[in-house]
Amino acid sequence: MINFRYHALSLVAVFLALAIGVVLGVAIGDKGVVSGARRDLERSLRGDLDRARGRNADLDSQLSARDDFERQAYPGLVRGMLRGQAVGMVAVGNLPQDYVQDVSSAIEPAGARLFSVNVVAAPLPLRDIAGDLSGTRYSRLRSKRQVRRFGRSIGRQIVAGGALPQRVRHSLFSSSRGEFEPLDAVVLVRDREGLKGRQEALEDAFEESFIAGLGRSKAALAAVERQDADPSQVGFFKDRGVSTVDDIDLVAGHAALVYVLAGAEGQFGTGGGKLLPPRPRTR
């Protein structure tokens, strides 16, 4: 099957041929020597370059045809697998550009809809959160134990549609859209960096308990990233029992996400796991 590795190799061949031609041309030209050997070499390099360009054009055409086929075949592959389901998306730290569109493009042909998108702030603004929760048992968020308890409650209520996420909407989340309604599935993204010391420890405690809270519900759970994610978060989620898709920017990644939300489990994508799980039975 044609893939991007062959495409990249053809491009390398083109630039290598150009570089050799330039270097030899300068070296020989500086000496003022124009020989039959040079002309033969130039003709050979031009031939290699022309062939590389032709191969590159063929690969472009084949890749374009493959992409068109995948896009057209995808809706039939997943149609009805998530019919009527409400899906929420939660990111920790940052939500990289295009992830929301990637997830929407994956689940909508399967019959689901993205109801909410929330980004948990990192570091956690604990003072602001405690202020929003004045008069409740979470009005003093200072220790890991308190943060863990809060994280578990947020995880459960994100799925169940409780009042707690709404109450901390403007403090816990750096970005929030959609309604906190009951969800059938949650898609996770993790992109945080630069935390140290106490800030890192409290954020870790929140994430651990938040994921545990999500896991106690009946909602399907998946974590996603794009192929260029650096560093990859697959290991983090795998250690916590969360199924992952590491190529959500590809049509194959769209299908893997739908399969996971429909009941498949494991690590999938181009980063070392299986490309796709077996097609699960729909619920």
C-alpha positions in Angstrom: 0.0 0.0 0.0 1.3 3.5 -0.9 2.1 5.5 2.2 3.8 8.7 3.2 7.2 7.0 3.7 7.5 6.3 0.0 6.3 9.8 -0.8 9.0 11.2 1.4 11.7 8.9 -0.1 10.8 10.1 -3.6 11.1 13.8 -2.4 14.6 12.9 -0.9 15.6 11.5 -4.3 14.6 14.7 -6.1 16.6 16.9 -3.7 19.6 14.6 -3.7 19.8 14.7 -7.5 19.6 18.4 -7.5 22.2 18.8 -4.8 24.7 16.5 -6.6 24.1 18.4 -9.9 24.8 21.7 -8.2 27.9 20.5 -6.4 29.4 18.9 -9.4 28.6 21.8 -11.7 30.3 24.3 -9.4 33.3 22.1 -8.8 33.9 21.3 -12.5 33.0 24.8 -13.7 35.5 26.4 -11.4 38.2 24.5 -13.1 37.0 25.5 -16.5 36.9 21.8 -17.6 34.0 20.8 -19.8 34.3 17.2 -20.7 32.3 14.4 -22.2 32.2 12.8 -18.8 30.6 15.9 -17.3 28.0 16.0 -20.1 27.2 12.3 -19.6 26.9 12.8 -15.8 24.6 15.8 -16.3 22.4 13.8 -18.7 22.3 11.0 -16.2 21.4 13.3 -13.3 18.7 15.0 -15.4 17.3 11.6 -16.3 17.3 10.6 -12.6 15.6 13.8 -11.7 13.0 13.4 -14.4 12.3 9.9 -13.2 12.0 11.0 -9.6 9.6 13.8 -10.6 7.5 11.3 -12.5 7.5 8.9 -9.6 6.5 11.7 -7.3 3.6 12.7 -9.5 2.5 9.0 -9.6 2.6 8.8 -5.8 0.7 12.1 -5.5 -2.0 10.7 -7.8 -2.2 7.4 -5.9 -2.3 9.1 -2.5 -5.0 11.4 -3.7 -7.1 8.5 -5.0 -6.6 6.6 -1.7 -7.6 9.6 0.4 -10.7 10.2 -1.8 -11.7 6.5 -1.4 -11.2 6.6 2.4 -13.3 9.7 2.8 -16.1 8.3 0.6 -16.0 4.9 2.2 -15.8 6.0 5.8 -19.5 6.9 6.4 -20.6 3.4 5.3 -18.0 1.8 7.5 -19.3 3.4 10.7 -22.9 4.3 9.9 -25.2 3.8 12.9 -22.5 2.5 15.3 -23.0 5.5 17.7 -26.5 6.4 16.8 -28.0 9.1 19.1 -25.0 9.2 21.4 -23.9 12.3 23.2 -20.1 12.7 23.3 -18.1 15.1 25.5 -14.5 16.1 24.9 -12.1 17.1 27.8 -8.5 18.3 27.4 -6.0 18.9 30.1 -3.6 21.8 29.7 -4.2 22.7 26.0 -6.4 21.6 23.2 -4.3 21.6 20.1 -5.8 23.1 16.9 -7.9 20.8 14.8 -8.6 18.2 17.5 -12.2 19.2 17.8 -12.8 18.9 14.1 -10.9 15.6 14.0 -13.2 14.1 16.7 -16.4 15.6 15.1 -15.5 14.2 11.7 -15.0 10.8 13.3 -18.2 10.5 15.3 -20.8 12.4 13.3 -21.0 9.8 10.4 -21.5 7.2 13.1 -24.6 9.0 14.4 -23.1 10.7 17.5 -22.8 14.4 18.3 -20.2 16.4 20.2 -22.2 18.0 23.0 -19.4 19.8 25.0 -15.7 20.7 24.8 -13.9 21.6 28.0 -10.2 22.4 28.7 -8.9 21.9 32.3 -6.5 24.6 33.3 -2.9 23.7 34.1 -1.8 24.6 36.6 -5.1 24.3 38.5 -6.3 27.7 39.8 -7.2 26.3 43.2 -8.0 29.6 44.8 -10.5 30.5 42.1 -12.0 27.0 42.2 -12.4 27.1 46.0 -14.0 30.6 45.7 -16.6 29.2 43.2 -17.3 26.4 45.7 -17.7 28.5 48.8 -20.0 26.9 51.3 -19.3 23.4 50.0 -17.0 20.6 51.1 -14.6 21.7 48.3 -14.1 25.3 49.6 -10.6 24.4 50.9 -8.6 22.7 48.1 -5.1 22.6 49.5 -4.0 19.0 49.8 -3.7 16.2 47.3 -6.4 14.3 49.2 -8.9 17.2 48.8 -7.9 17.7 45.1 -8.4 13.9 44.5 -11.9 14.0 46.0 -12.7 17.0 43.9 -11.4 15.3 40.7 -13.4 12.2 41.3 -16.6 14.2 41.7 -15.9 16.3 38.6 -15.3 13.1 36.6 -18.5 11.5 37.7 -20.6 14.6 37.1 -19.1 15.4 33.7 -20.7 12.2 32.6 -23.9 12.4 34.7 -24.6 16.0 34.0 -24.3 17.2 37.7 -24.2 20.8 38.9 -20.6 20.8 40.0 -19.0 21.2 36.6 -21.3 24.1 35.8 -20.4 25.8 39.1 -16.7 25.8 38.3 -17.1 26.4 34.6 -15.1 29.7 34.7 -12.4 28.6 37.1 -11.5 25.0 36.5 -11.8 25.3 32.7 -9.7 27.7 30.7 -12.1 27.1 27.9 -15.7 25.6 28.0 -18.5 25.3 25.5 -21.6 23.3 25.3 -23.9 22.1 28.1 -23.2 19.8 31.0 -25.7 17.2 30.1 -25.5 13.4 30.5 -23.0 11.8 28.2 -22.6 8.4 26.6 -18.9 8.8 25.9 -15.9 11.1 26.7 -12.9 11.7 24.5 -9.7 12.8 26.4 -6.8 14.9 25.2 -3.7 15.6 27.3 -1.2 18.4 26.4 0.3 20.0 29.4 3.9 21.1 30.0 6.1 23.2 32.2 4.6 22.3 35.6 6.9 21.6 38.5 6.9 21.0 42.2 3.6 21.4 44.0 1.7 22.6 40.9 2.7 19.4 39.1 1.8 17.2 42.0 -1.6 18.7 42.5 -2.4 18.5 38.7 -1.3 14.9 38.7 -3.6 14.1 41.7 -6.5 15.8 39.9 -6.0 13.9 36.6 -5.6 10.6 38.3 -8.9 11.0 40.3 -10.7 12.6 37.4 -10.0 9.7 35.1 -11.0 7.3 37.9 -14.2 9.2 38.3 -14.9 8.9 34.6 -14.1 5.2 34.7 -16.8 4.6 37.4 -19.5 5.6 35.0 -20.9 3.5 32.1 -19.7 6.0 29.6 -17.2 4.9 27.0 -13.8 6.4 27.3 -11.0 7.1 24.8 -7.9 9.2 24.6 -6.8 10.6 21.3 -3.8 12.4 19.8 -2.5 13.3 16.3 0.5 11.5 14.6 2.8 14.5 15.3 2.0 14.7 19.1 5.2 15.2 21.0 5.6 13.8 23.5 3.0 11.1 23.0 0.5 10.5 25.8 -0.3 6.9 24.9 1.8 5.5 27.7 0.1 7.7 30.3 -3.4 6.7 29.3 -2.5 3.0 28.8 -1.1 2.8 32.4 -4.6 4.1 33.6 -6.5 1.6 31.6 -7.8 4.0 28.9 -8.0 3.0 25.3 -6.1 5.2 22.9 -6.0 6.3 19.3 -2.7 8.0 18.2 -3.7 9.0 14.6 -7.0 10.8 15.0 -5.9 13.0 12.1 -6.3 10.0 9.7 -9.4 8.3 8.5 -8.1 5.1 10.1 -7.9 7.0 13.4 -11.5 8.2 12.9 -12.7 4.6 12.5 -10.6 3.4 15.5 -12.2 6.1 17.7 -15.7 5.0 16.7 -14.8 1.4 17.4 -13.4 2.2 20.8 -16.5 4.3 21.7 -18.6 1.3 20.5 -16.8 -1.0 22.9 -13.4 -2.0 21.6 -10.4 -1.7 24.0 -6.7 -1.2 23.5 -4.1 1.0 21.9 -4.6 1.7 18.2 -3.0 3.8 15.4 0.2 4.1 13.5 2.5 4.6 16.5 3.1 0.9 17.3 -0.3 -0.5 18.3 -2.8 -2.2 16.0 -4.1 0.1 13.3 -7.7 -0.9 14.0 -9.5 -3.1 16.5 -11.9 -5.7 15.3 -15.3 -4.2 14.4 -17.3 -4.4 17.7 -20.9 -5.3 17.9 -23.0 -2.2 18.2 -24.8 -1.7 21.5 
